[in-house]
Amino acid sequence: MNLYDVYPLFDINIVKGKGTKVWDDNGQEYLDLYGGHAVISIGHSHPHYIEMITQQLGKIGFYSNSVINTLQSQLAERLGEASGYQDYSLFLINSGAEANENALKLASFTNGRRRVLAAQHSFHGRTSMAVEVTDNPKIVAPINANDHVTFLPLNDLAAWVRELAKGDVCACIFEAIQGIGGCVVATAEFAQGLSEACHKYGAVLIADEIQCGYGRSGKFFAHQWLGIKPDLITVAKGIANGFPMGGLLVSPDFKAVYGQLGTTFGGNHLGCTAALAVLDVFENEHLVANANEVGQYFISQLQQLQQTEKHITEVRGRGLMIGVVLDVPHAEVRRKLMFEEHVFTGCAGSNILRILPPLCLDKADVDDFIGRLKRVLNTL
């Protein structure tokens, strides 16, 4: 049997990682500024993470959600303390798409409505409703195209309020920093106005923090830069540093109803242990503050490079979620960075490098990358 051919693969076989570095099967070292789609939050192969998961494997790795799992309660308490959302409840699932799927379902169960407002250039997942609120018709199958969703420009508050005023909107969902959309940052004016309008017209406000959250922006959640408190918050990616896991943070305004939501694998013992290890490292190594400090330095160095080198037209983002807008297609730049300079980066659109490193990145790593990027730009 062959693998179903879903992804175009680079001819690199990564077999080992440590911190912000990874190695292929030929022993070549790479600087990882992509973290496997923003998943690696505390760095590769962190010893505390390995130790905790190994110890848990020696006890029990999985059992049903029909019995008590105290690790889930511990995680909910710790996550509340770390994020400042102690009064919210936590529903644990397996992925970001599943988190958004359940957020949209819960919103609809609550107010009985079915229409959703989402941002242009958004990405919220590939499952049924999550893909409907993703602004990419190429990945929306006919069975998912139900005309529930209106896409509006991010930061165009007037357009969102006009739709909300119709009184039939179930939920508004947005990313405080768009990922696939190219690291575009929502404004505080937009977010605060949207929050007020959702409250006025009875719509649920959902903050998708799957890529921009969990410390990456330099605050625990990226929407915390904007001065709002959403009704529902979705998380995944960095929550467990590579272990498949997601979560939905639920405002105390929502009342749980048995049978509405459920999961088989969500919140299993290994996943909770991985997530607790991540929070340990966040606290002990001050990774959220590091993301803010090193992110500001990274953006400033890229902006200086923009002034002296050709091909960079804009630097976007916040913390360690950065978009480098180019005046040439990103494909050749990314290929040269990968195969000649041995750096992994992501991309967005046709001309944006997307930088999503582990949150343990330091300024020496930044300086190293700036030199490598400069060499690549000078070859174009």
C-alpha positions as CSV (number, residue, x, y, z in Angstrom):
1,M,0.0,0.0,0.0
2,N,1.2,3.5,-0.8
3,L,0.5,6.7,1.0
4,Y,-2.4,8.7,-0.4
5,D,-0.7,11.6,-2.3
6,V,-1.9,14.6,-0.4
7,Y,1.2,16.7,0.2
8,P,4.0,17.8,-2.2
9,L,7.0,16.7,-0.2
10,F,10.5,18.2,0.0
11,D,13.2,15.6,-0.3
12,I,14.3,15.9,3.3
13,N,13.8,13.2,6.0
14,I,13.9,14.8,9.4
15,V,14.9,12.3,12.1
16,K,16.0,14.3,15.1
17,G,15.4,17.6,16.9
18,K,16.7,19.6,19.8
19,G,15.5,23.1,20.8
20,T,15.3,25.2,17.6
21,K,17.3,22.8,15.5
22,V,16.4,19.6,13.5
23,W,18.6,17.1,11.6
24,D,18.0,15.0,8.6
25,D,19.0,11.4,8.0
26,N,22.3,12.6,6.5
27,G,23.3,14.5,9.6
28,Q,22.6,17.9,8.1
29,E,21.5,20.5,10.7
30,Y,18.6,22.9,10.0
31,L,17.4,26.0,11.9
32,D,13.7,25.4,12.5
33,L,11.8,28.7,12.1
34,Y,8.5,26.9,11.3
35,G,8.0,24.5,14.2
36,G,6.0,22.1,12.1
37,H,3.2,24.6,11.4
38,A,3.6,26.5,14.7
39,V,3.1,23.3,16.7
40,I,6.5,23.1,18.5
41,S,6.1,25.6,21.3
42,I,8.8,24.7,23.9
43,G,11.4,23.3,21.4
44,H,12.1,19.9,20.1
45,S,12.9,17.0,22.5
46,H,12.7,19.1,25.7
47,P,14.0,16.8,28.5
48,H,11.1,17.7,30.9
49,Y,8.6,16.9,28.2
50,I,10.2,13.6,27.5
51,E,10.4,12.7,31.1
52,M,6.8,13.4,31.9
53,I,5.4,11.5,28.9
54,T,7.7,8.6,29.6
55,Q,6.6,8.4,33.2
56,Q,2.9,8.6,32.2
57,L,3.4,5.8,29.7
58,G,4.5,3.6,32.5
59,K,1.2,4.3,34.3
60,I,-1.6,4.5,31.7
61,G,-1.7,6.1,28.3
62,F,-5.4,6.1,27.6
63,Y,-8.8,5.3,29.1
64,S,-12.4,6.3,28.4
65,N,-13.9,9.8,29.2
66,S,-16.7,7.9,31.1
67,V,-14.5,7.9,34.2
68,I,-12.5,10.5,36.1
69,N,-9.2,11.6,34.7
70,T,-7.6,14.0,37.2
71,L,-5.0,15.1,34.7
72,Q,-7.8,16.9,32.8
73,S,-8.8,18.9,35.9
74,Q,-5.1,19.7,36.6
75,L,-4.7,20.9,33.0
76,A,-7.9,23.1,33.2
77,E,-6.7,24.7,36.4
78,R,-3.2,25.3,35.1
79,L,-4.4,26.7,31.8
80,G,-6.8,29.0,33.5
81,E,-4.0,30.4,35.7
82,A,-1.6,30.8,32.8
83,S,-4.0,32.5,30.5
84,G,-6.1,34.5,33.0
85,Y,-9.3,32.6,32.2
86,Q,-9.8,30.9,35.5
87,D,-13.6,31.4,35.3
88,Y,-13.9,29.6,31.9
89,S,-14.4,25.8,31.4
90,L,-12.2,23.6,29.2
91,F,-13.4,21.0,26.7
92,L,-10.5,18.9,25.5
93,I,-10.4,17.4,22.0
94,N,-7.8,16.4,19.4
95,S,-7.1,19.2,16.9
96,G,-7.7,22.8,15.9
97,A,-10.3,21.9,13.4
98,E,-12.2,19.9,16.0
99,A,-12.0,22.9,18.4
100,N,-13.5,25.3,15.9
101,E,-16.1,22.7,14.9
102,N,-17.3,22.3,18.5
103,A,-17.2,26.1,19.1
104,L,-19.5,26.7,16.2
105,K,-21.8,23.9,17.2
106,L,-22.0,25.2,20.8
107,A,-22.7,28.7,19.6
108,S,-25.6,27.3,17.4
109,F,-26.9,25.1,20.2
110,T,-27.0,28.2,22.4
111,N,-28.8,30.8,20.3
112,G,-30.5,28.5,17.7
113,R,-29.0,30.4,14.7
114,R,-27.1,29.1,11.8
115,R,-25.3,32.1,10.0
116,V,-21.7,32.8,10.7
117,L,-19.4,35.8,9.9
118,A,-15.8,35.0,9.2
119,A,-12.8,37.0,7.9
120,Q,-11.6,37.0,4.3
121,H,-8.3,35.0,4.0
122,S,-9.1,33.1,7.2
123,F,-8.2,29.5,7.8
124,H,-10.1,27.6,10.6
125,G,-9.7,23.9,9.6
126,R,-10.8,21.2,7.2
127,T,-13.8,19.5,9.0
128,S,-17.4,20.2,8.1
129,M,-18.1,23.7,9.6
130,A,-14.5,24.6,10.1
131,V,-13.9,24.4,6.4
132,E,-17.0,26.4,5.7
133,V,-15.6,29.3,7.7
134,T,-12.2,28.9,5.9
135,D,-11.9,31.4,3.0
136,N,-10.6,28.9,0.4
137,P,-13.1,27.5,-2.0
138,K,-10.6,24.9,-3.3
139,I,-10.9,22.9,-0.1
140,V,-14.6,23.3,0.5
141,A,-16.3,20.1,-0.9
142,P,-19.8,20.4,-2.3
143,I,-21.2,18.6,0.7
144,N,-19.8,21.3,2.9
145,A,-20.9,24.3,0.9
146,N,-24.1,25.2,2.7
147,D,-24.1,29.0,2.4
148,H,-24.0,29.5,6.1
149,V,-21.0,31.9,6.0
150,T,-20.5,35.5,5.0
151,F,-16.8,36.5,4.6
152,L,-15.9,40.1,5.4
153,P,-12.6,42.0,5.4
154,L,-10.7,41.8,8.7
155,N,-10.7,45.2,10.5
156,D,-13.7,46.5,8.5
157,L,-15.8,46.9,11.6
158,A,-18.7,48.7,9.8
159,A,-19.2,45.7,7.4
160,W,-19.4,43.3,10.3
161,V,-21.8,45.4,12.3
162,R,-24.1,45.8,9.3
163,E,-24.4,42.0,9.0
164,L,-24.8,41.6,12.8
165,A,-27.6,44.1,12.8
166,K,-29.7,41.8,10.7
167,G,-30.2,39.8,13.9
168,D,-29.7,36.3,12.4
169,V,-26.0,35.8,13.0
170,C,-25.0,32.8,15.2
171,A,-21.3,33.6,15.6
172,C,-18.4,35.7,14.5
173,I,-15.1,33.9,14.3
174,F,-11.7,35.5,13.7
175,E,-7.9,35.2,14.2
176,A,-6.3,38.0,16.1
177,I,-3.3,37.4,13.8
178,Q,-4.2,35.6,10.6
179,G,-1.9,32.7,9.8
180,I,-2.6,31.5,6.3
181,G,-3.8,35.0,5.6
182,G,-0.2,36.2,5.9
183,C,0.3,37.4,9.5
184,V,-2.2,40.3,9.2
185,V,-2.9,41.7,12.7
186,A,-6.5,42.6,13.8
187,T,-6.8,46.1,15.3
188,A,-8.0,46.8,18.8
189,E,-10.7,49.1,17.4
190,F,-12.1,46.3,15.3
191,A,-12.0,43.7,18.0
192,Q,-13.5,45.8,20.6
193,G,-16.2,47.1,18.3
194,L,-17.0,43.5,17.1
195,S,-17.2,42.3,20.7
196,E,-19.7,45.0,21.6
197,A,-21.8,44.4,18.5
198,C,-21.9,40.6,19.1
199,H,-23.2,41.3,22.6
200,K,-25.8,43.8,21.4
201,Y,-27.1,41.5,18.7
202,G,-26.9,38.1,20.5
203,A,-24.1,36.6,18.5
204,V,-21.3,34.5,19.9
205,L,-17.7,35.8,19.5
206,I,-15.2,33.0,18.8
207,A,-11.4,33.8,18.9
208,D,-9.4,31.2,16.9
209,E,-6.1,31.1,18.8
210,I,-5.0,27.8,17.3
211,Q,-1.9,29.3,15.5
212,C,-1.6,32.8,17.0
213,G,-2.2,31.8,20.6
214,Y,-0.5,29.8,23.3
215,G,2.2,32.4,23.9
216,R,3.2,32.9,20.3
217,S,2.2,36.6,20.2
218,G,4.0,37.5,23.4
219,K,0.9,37.3,25.5
220,F,-0.8,34.0,26.3
221,F,-3.5,34.7,23.7
222,A,-3.1,37.1,20.8
223,H,-6.6,38.6,21.4
224,Q,-5.3,39.8,24.8
225,W,-3.4,42.5,23.0
226,L,-6.8,43.8,21.7
227,G,-8.6,44.3,25.0
228,I,-11.4,41.8,24.5
229,K,-12.7,38.7,26.2
230,P,-14.3,36.4,23.7
231,D,-17.2,34.0,24.5
232,L,-15.3,31.0,23.1
233,I,-11.6,30.5,22.5
234,T,-10.1,27.6,20.5
235,V,-6.6,26.3,21.0
236,A,-4.4,23.5,19.5
237,K,-1.0,23.4,17.9
238,G,1.4,24.6,20.7
239,I,-0.8,23.3,23.5
240,A,1.0,19.9,23.6
241,N,4.2,20.5,21.6
242,G,3.4,18.0,18.9
243,F,1.1,15.6,20.7
244,P,-2.3,15.8,18.8
245,M,-4.5,17.9,21.1
246,G,-7.0,20.7,21.0
247,G,-9.1,22.6,23.4
248,L,-12.2,24.9,23.7
249,L,-12.3,27.5,26.4
250,V,-16.0,28.2,27.3
251,S,-17.3,31.3,29.0
252,P,-19.3,30.8,32.2
253,D,-22.3,32.2,30.3
254,F,-22.7,28.8,28.6
255,K,-24.3,25.9,30.4
256,A,-23.1,22.3,29.6
257,V,-25.8,19.9,28.4
258,Y,-24.9,16.2,28.5
259,G,-24.7,14.6,25.1
260,Q,-24.3,17.8,23.0
261,L,-20.5,17.6,22.7
262,G,-18.2,14.5,23.1
263,T,-15.0,12.9,22.1
264,T,-13.3,9.5,22.2
265,F,-9.6,10.4,22.3
266,G,-9.8,14.0,23.6
267,G,-8.1,14.8,26.9
268,N,-6.4,11.4,27.1
269,H,-3.8,10.8,29.8
270,L,-0.8,11.2,27.4
271,G,-2.2,14.4,25.8
272,C,-2.9,16.0,29.2
273,T,0.6,15.1,30.4
274,A,2.1,16.6,27.3
275,A,0.1,19.8,27.8
276,L,1.0,20.0,31.5
277,A,4.7,19.6,30.6
278,V,4.3,22.5,28.1
279,L,2.9,24.7,30.8
280,D,5.7,23.7,33.2
281,V,8.3,24.8,30.6
282,F,6.4,28.0,29.8
283,E,6.5,29.0,33.5
284,N,10.0,27.8,34.3
285,E,11.6,29.3,31.2
286,H,9.4,32.4,30.8
287,L,8.6,31.5,27.2
288,V,5.7,33.9,26.7
289,A,7.9,36.8,27.7
290,N,10.7,35.4,25.6
291,A,8.4,35.3,22.6
292,N,7.6,39.0,23.1
293,E,11.2,40.1,23.6
294,V,12.8,38.0,20.9
295,G,9.8,38.7,18.6
296,Q,10.3,42.4,18.9
297,Y,14.0,42.0,18.2
298,F,13.3,39.7,15.2
299,I,10.8,42.2,13.6
300,S,13.2,45.1,14.2
301,Q,16.1,43.2,12.5
302,L,13.9,42.3,9.6
303,Q,12.8,45.9,9.2
304,Q,16.4,47.0,9.2
305,L,17.1,44.4,6.5
306,Q,14.2,45.8,4.5
307,Q,15.9,49.2,4.5
308,T,19.2,47.9,3.2
309,E,18.3,44.9,1.0
310,K,16.0,44.5,-2.0
311,H,12.9,42.3,-2.2
312,I,11.4,42.8,1.3
313,T,8.4,45.1,1.0
314,E,6.8,44.7,4.4
315,V,7.3,43.0,7.8
316,R,4.1,42.0,9.6
317,G,3.0,40.2,12.8
318,R,3.6,40.2,16.5
319,G,5.8,38.2,18.8
320,L,7.1,35.0,17.1
321,M,4.4,35.0,14.4
322,I,6.0,37.0,11.6
323,G,5.2,37.5,7.9
324,V,7.9,38.8,5.5
325,V,6.3,40.2,2.4
326,L,8.4,39.9,-0.7
327,D,8.3,41.4,-4.2
328,V,9.1,38.0,-5.7
329,P,7.4,34.6,-5.3
330,H,8.3,33.0,-2.0
331,A,8.9,29.6,-3.6
332,E,12.5,30.3,-4.8
333,V,13.4,32.1,-1.6
334,R,12.1,29.3,0.6
335,R,13.8,26.7,-1.5
336,K,17.2,28.5,-1.3
337,L,16.8,28.9,2.5
338,M,16.0,25.3,2.9
339,F,18.5,23.6,0.6
340,E,21.4,26.1,0.6
341,E,21.1,27.9,4.0
342,H,19.4,25.0,5.8
343,V,16.5,26.9,7.4
344,F,12.9,25.9,7.5
345,T,10.3,28.6,7.1
346,G,6.6,28.6,6.1
347,C,4.8,30.6,3.6
348,A,1.5,32.3,2.9
349,G,-0.1,33.5,-0.3
350,S,2.3,33.6,-3.2
351,N,5.0,36.0,-1.8
352,I,5.0,35.8,2.0
353,L,7.5,33.9,4.2
354,R,5.8,32.9,7.4
355,I,8.0,32.5,10.5
356,L,6.7,30.4,13.4
357,P,9.7,29.2,15.4
358,P,9.7,27.4,18.8
359,L,9.2,30.0,21.6
360,C,12.6,29.2,23.0
361,L,14.2,31.0,20.0
362,D,17.0,33.4,21.1
363,K,18.6,36.5,19.6
364,A,21.6,34.5,18.4
365,D,19.2,32.4,16.3
366,V,17.7,35.6,14.9
367,D,21.1,37.0,13.9
368,D,22.0,33.7,12.3
369,F,18.9,33.7,10.2
370,I,19.2,37.4,9.2
371,G,22.6,36.6,7.7
372,R,21.3,33.6,5.9
373,L,18.3,35.4,4.5
374,K,20.5,38.3,3.4
375,R,22.7,35.9,1.4
376,V,19.6,34.4,-0.3
377,L,18.2,37.8,-1.2
378,N,21.5,38.9,-2.7
379,T,21.3,35.9,-5.1
380,L,17.9,36.9,-6.6
